[in-house]
Amino acid sequence: MCIHVAGQTHIMRSTLKNLMARLDPLKFKRIHRSTIVNLDRIIKATPLQKGEFMLDLDCDEKLKVSRNYRQEIKLYLDEI
């Protein structure tokens, strides 16, 4: 897997499930079967069709939240 941090990409041999178990669940959420996001980096969430979201991050990246993970992200967005 590839981990993107501060403009650098690091390669790690692990599964996303194992990585999620090691991360703070209050700070990191899975948003797609292949993507985990640091919640502190989200600056904007735009609803899309079919209940999905597009997240704008503070590093000028855009990430799509899949329908399978939308409920958890929606709960987080409702809290902030």
C-alpha positions as CSV (number, residue, x, y, z in Angstrom):
1,M,0.0,0.0,0.0
2,C,1.0,3.6,-0.5
3,I,0.8,6.2,2.3
4,H,0.9,9.8,1.3
5,V,2.3,12.2,3.9
6,A,3.6,15.8,3.5
7,G,4.0,15.4,-0.2
8,Q,5.9,12.2,0.0
9,T,4.7,8.6,-0.8
10,H,5.8,5.7,1.4
11,I,5.3,2.1,0.5
12,M,4.2,-0.3,3.3
13,R,3.4,-4.0,3.3
14,S,0.1,-4.3,5.2
15,T,-3.6,-4.3,4.7
16,L,-5.8,-1.3,5.1
17,K,-7.6,-3.2,7.9
18,N,-4.4,-3.7,9.8
19,L,-3.4,-0.1,9.3
20,M,-6.8,1.1,10.5
21,A,-6.4,-0.9,13.7
22,R,-3.2,1.0,14.4
23,L,-4.6,4.5,13.7
24,D,-6.7,6.7,16.0
25,P,-10.3,6.1,15.0
26,L,-11.2,9.7,16.0
27,K,-8.7,11.1,13.6
28,F,-8.7,8.7,10.6
29,K,-11.7,7.2,8.7
30,R,-11.9,4.9,5.8
31,I,-13.8,6.5,2.9
32,H,-13.3,3.9,0.2
33,R,-12.2,0.3,0.0
34,S,-8.7,1.6,-0.9
35,T,-8.6,5.0,0.9
36,I,-8.2,6.2,4.5
37,V,-8.3,10.0,5.2
38,N,-7.0,12.1,8.1
39,L,-10.1,14.0,9.2
40,D,-8.1,17.0,10.2
41,R,-7.2,17.6,6.5
42,I,-10.8,17.9,5.3
43,I,-11.7,21.5,4.5
44,K,-14.9,21.0,2.5
45,A,-17.4,18.2,1.7
46,T,-19.6,18.3,-1.3
47,P,-22.6,16.0,-1.6
48,L,-22.7,14.0,-4.9
49,Q,-25.4,11.9,-6.5
50,K,-26.3,8.5,-5.0
51,G,-25.3,9.6,-1.5
52,E,-21.6,10.0,-2.1
53,F,-19.4,12.9,-1.1
54,M,-16.3,14.6,-2.6
55,L,-13.9,15.7,0.1
56,D,-11.5,18.7,-0.5
57,L,-8.3,18.4,1.5
58,D,-6.0,21.2,2.6
59,C,-3.3,19.8,0.3
60,D,-5.4,20.6,-2.8
61,E,-6.4,16.9,-3.2
62,K,-10.0,15.7,-3.8
63,L,-11.2,12.3,-2.6
64,K,-14.4,10.6,-3.2
65,V,-16.3,8.9,-0.4
66,S,-17.9,5.7,-1.6
67,R,-21.5,4.8,-0.7
68,N,-20.3,2.0,1.5
69,Y,-18.5,4.5,3.8
70,R,-20.8,7.5,3.5
71,Q,-22.7,7.0,6.7
72,E,-19.7,7.2,9.0
73,I,-18.4,10.3,7.1
74,K,-21.8,11.9,7.2
75,L,-22.0,11.4,11.0
76,Y,-18.5,13.0,11.3
77,L,-19.5,15.9,9.1
78,D,-22.7,16.5,11.1
79,E,-20.6,16.8,14.3
80,I,-18.3,19.5,13.0
